[in-house]
Amino acid sequence: MIMPEVGRAGQERLKDSSALLIGAGGLGSPAAYYLAAAGFGRLGIVDFDEVDRSNLHRQILHFDSDVGKRKVESAKEKLQNQNPDIRIETLDDRLTSENAMELLAKFDIVIDGTDNFPTRYLVNDACAFLKKPNVHGAIFRFEGQVSVFDVSKGPCYRCLYPDPPPPGEVPSCAEAGVFGVLPGIVGCIQASEAIKIALGLGETLTGKLLAFDALSMDFQTYTVSKNPNCKLCGTNPTVTKLIDYEDFCGMKKSTPMTIPQGTVQQLKEKLAAQNGLTLLDVREPHELEISRIEGALHIPMAQVPFRIKEIDENSEVWIICRTGNRSNQIAGILMQRGFKNVTNVAGGINAWAREIDTSLTEY
């Protein structure tokens, strides 16, 4: 309040403002802390996951004692301990085309901290229809980016990215890893933008994309222009309501078949029987340094289509990765290539480390 640019009137504006955080993970954690500390009167948090120990290096809203708790409950507890006067509203569920409009309409500003393309396009479109500012953040390994998409003043997310990448081309943080402090930096910038929007202060990142490289400590700002041919906010829009975003991003098309799933207990029994089973590990080489199952055939995910002849199609093939996502995709590829006996290891090697061989490191 002693800052002349804010003053008592500005602090009252913050108290009367509300923000909805989509995701209580790496980006949502620092953003939530600083919005609560700044004195936002009401915060909403949407997340449908539980706290996982492997995420704690970047999801600073959650502690080791919270492992297994629902993220929204863990987040609410921390934020109300930080600022008892703040009103926290939570939704322990997915954001969907069915609930997005009603939920986002209740808040002034939306903070997009998601890590998947269907939800990013959903948040963008809902914000555009509701004329809400969308403070977007994204991270990948050592790089991050931030922008503010507000169709009343500038471009939307579709102006920058008209089409989503092919499914599986851009791995999530869980699959690719992320420099722990990176989402802290990006999330803090998102909080800064939200506070400026609420105060009507300074120049926001509307019409700009701020890119950050943590390895070089390099910040670059790019101009993002409104696309007159944008399907959402252009001259002749064709997207006039919320759609099926998984279908739009090709998610449904990429999983046309039912892929058999097996547990780590079943895998243990299969390996003990020594019946010629092929265990295919599709993780990256550096991941093998963390944990591995001896005797597994190792072919990184991206190389499998080119090295498929190394896999005995007449054997029973079980496929494993870190958590079961990459291996599920590879199982589908093998089935399309004519493999008759393919099983994905649900939970991946992390489940193996938890339930079978506790000497291995879960990561």
N, C-alpha and C positions, 0 to 999 in steps of 0.2 A: 504493500500500500504506500510505502514511502517513495516508490518510483513515480515520478510525475506522469509518465506515459500510461500508468495504470491507475494509481490512486484508489480511493475508497469506491468510487463509482465503478471502476474496472473490476475490483474484487467482487462487488455485488453482481456484476454481469457474469462472472465465472460461477458464482453461487447459483445463479438462475439458469446456467447452461447445462446441457446434458450431452453425453457422448456414448456411443455404442461401440464396444470393442468386439470385433469378430475374431475370436481366437484368444486364448489365454496362455499362449506359448512363448516363443522367443521374442517376437515383436510385441505382443500384447502385454508381456510382463513389465518392461520398463515404461511403456506408454501408460499403463494403468497406474503404476506407482506415481508418476509425475502429474498425471491429471488429478489423482486424488489429493496429492500434496498441494497442487495449485489451488484447490478449493472448488473444483467442479461440484455442483450440487447433486448431480445424479449420474451414475455410470451403469451401463448395461454390459454384460459379459455373456457371449455365446461361445460355448465349447461343448463337445460331446465326448471328450476323452478323459482318461484318468492320468494321474501323475506317474511318470515313468522315470526311474533312476537315471537312465542313460541320457535324459534330456536336461538334467539339472544344471549342467554347465552353462546353459543359455536361458533356461526358463526360471528366472530368478524370483518369480512370485512363489515358487514352491520349494519346500525343504525336503530333506531326506525323510523326515518323519511323516511327510505327506504322501509318500509313495503308496499307490493303490487307491488314494482318495480321488473323487471327482475333481477335475480341475476348477470348475466354477466355484465349488465350495471352498477349496483351498485358497483361491484368489479372493473370494469375498472375505474370508477370515483375515487375511493379511491387510487388505485395504481398509477394512473397518477398524483394525488395530492401529493403522496409521492415521486415519481420519474418521473418528467416531461419528462425525456429523454428516458424512456423505451417505447418500441413499444408493444402495447396490441392488440391481435387479439382474437375475441370472436366468439363462436358458440352457439346461443340460440336454441339448439336442442339436441335430444338424440344422443349419440354415438351408431352407429349401425354397423353391418357387411358391410353395403353398403358404409359408409363414413369413417370408421376407418383407413383403410390403407392409403388413400389419405391424411387424416388429420395428422396422427401420423408421416408420412414420412417427414413433414415439420419442425419437431423439433428434437433437439438432445437428450433430456431427457424427460421421461414421468413420471408424478407424479399421482399415482392412489389414489384418495381420495373418491372413490365411497363407497356406503353402500349396494350394492346388488351383488349377485353372478353372474348373467349373464354378467354384465358389467366387473366384475373382470376377468372372464375367457376371455372375448372379448379383454380387454386391454392386458392381458398376451399373448394371441396368436398373436395379431397384432404386439406387441413389439418383439416377438420371430421371426416372419417372417421378420421383418424389421431390426433385430439385434439392437434394441434400449434398453437401460437400463430402467427398470420399477421399480420406487421407490414406493413400496407398503406400505400402511398403513391401519390398521383396528382397530376399537374400539367397545367395548361393555361394557356399564355401567361404571365400574371402571377399566377396563383392555384394554390394547392396544398392538399392535404389529407392527413392522416395518421390512422390508427386502428389498433387492435389487435383482430383478430377471433379470439376463442378461445371455442369453443362450450361448454367446460367451465366458463366463468366469465361468459359474456355472449353477445351477438349475433354473427351471422356477416355476411358481406358481402351475402348474399341478404336478410337482415332489413332492411338499409338500401336495397338496390336489388334488389327482387324480380325485375324484368325488365330486360333490356338495352335500350339505346336502339336505334332503327332504324339499320340499317347506313348509315354515311356521315354521320350526324347530328352525331357528335362527332369532329372531325378529330384526327389524331395530331399529335405535336410536329413531325414532318417536314412536315406539311401546314399547320398553323396557326402554327408558330413557338413559341418559348418563351424567356422572359427567362433568360439564361444562369445567373445565380446562384440562381434559384428552386429547381431540383432539388438544388442544393447544400444549401440550407436544409432542404428536405423530407427529403432523404436523411440529413442529420445527425440530424434528429429521429427517423427510423426507427432509426438506429444507437443513439441514446440509449435508445429503448424496448427494443431487443434486449438491450442491456447491463443495463438494469434488470430485465428478465425473467430473464436468466441469474443475476443476483445475488440475485433475490428482494427487490429494494430499491424503496422508494417506491411511487407510484401510477402505474399505466400508463394508456394510452388505451383500455383495454378498456371497452366501453360508452360510448365518447365518440368524437366526430369533431372533430379540430382542423383548422380552416380558416384559411388564411393568404393575405392579399392583399399582394403586394409593393409595389404602387403606393401603398397607404394605410398600409403597415406595420401592418396590423390583424390580430390573432389573435383568433379566436372559437372557443369550445368548445361543441359541441352534444351533448346526451345522445342516445344511440342505444339504444333498448330492444329486448330480444329479442322477435321477432314470433312469437306463438303459432301463427300460420298459415303460418309459413315452410315452404317446401317441403323444406328441408334439415334444419333443426334445430328445427322446430316440434313441436306435439303429435302431429300425424299426417303425418309426412314422406312425400313421394312420390318424392323424389330419394334413392335408396338405393345408388346406385353411380355411378361416373363415366360421363358421357354424351358425345355428340358436341357439343362446345361451339361449333363453327363453325355447326352447324345450329341450335343453341339461340339463337345471336345473330343468326340470319338471314343469315349470310354466304353459305351455299350457295344460298339462295333468291334472293339478289340477283345471282347470276351464272349465269342459266339457259342462257346461250348462249356459244358460242365467239366471242371478239372478235378480229378480225384484228390482228396486231401488225406494226409496221414499224420498221425501224432508222432512225437519223438519217442514215445514208449514203443510204438509199433516199429519204428525204424530200428530201435535197439534190438528188438527181437529178430528182425529181418537180418541185421548184420551178424548177430550171434549164430543164426542158422547157417551162415556161409553157403548160401544157395546161388551164388553167382550174381547177386544184386549189384547194380551200378549206382553208386552214390555220386551225383554230379553237384559240385560246389561251384556256383556261378558268381561268387563274390570277387572283388578286386584283389590283386596280389597283396597289397598292404594290409588287407583285412585278415589274411591268413596268419599274419604275425601276431594278431590279437588272440584268435582262437581257431582251431581247426579239428576236424575228425580225420584221424589217420586212415589212409587207404582210399580217400575220396578222390575222384577225378576232378581236377580243377580246370575249368574253362570260364574266364570272365564273361559276363552276360553279353556284352557287345560282340564277342568273338564266336559265340555259339553257332549262329547261322552259317559261318564260314568254316567251322571245324566240326560240323555235325557228323562227319564220317568217323570221328574218333570215339563216338558213342555207339555202343553195341545195341542196335535197335531190336535185337532178339532177346535181350536181357530185360529184367525188371528194373526200370530206371526211377530212382527217387532223387528229387532235386531240392537243394537246400541253398538258402542265402542267409542274410542276417535275421530278417523277421518273417519271411515268407512271401513278400510282394514280388521281388524280382524273379524268384524261382517259380512263382505262379505264372508269370508271363512266359518264361522259357518253357514251362510244361505245355502251355498252349501252342507254342511254336512247334515243339516236338510232335504233339498230337496232329497238327496240321501237316507235318512232314511224314506222317504215316506210322509213328511209333504207337504201338498198341497197349503197352503196359507202363504208363507214366503216372507218378504220384508226386504231388507237391508236399514238402514237409512244412506243415502249419507251424507258425511261430519261429521257424528258422533255427539257426544255431544258438540264438539267445535262449530259446526254449530248451534246447539241449543242455546249455550251461546251467539253467535254473533247475531242471528236473532230472537230468541224467548224470552229467559230469560237472559237479560244482567246482572242480579245480579250474575250469575254463573261465575266462573273463567275459562277462556280459557287457555289451557295449551299444 
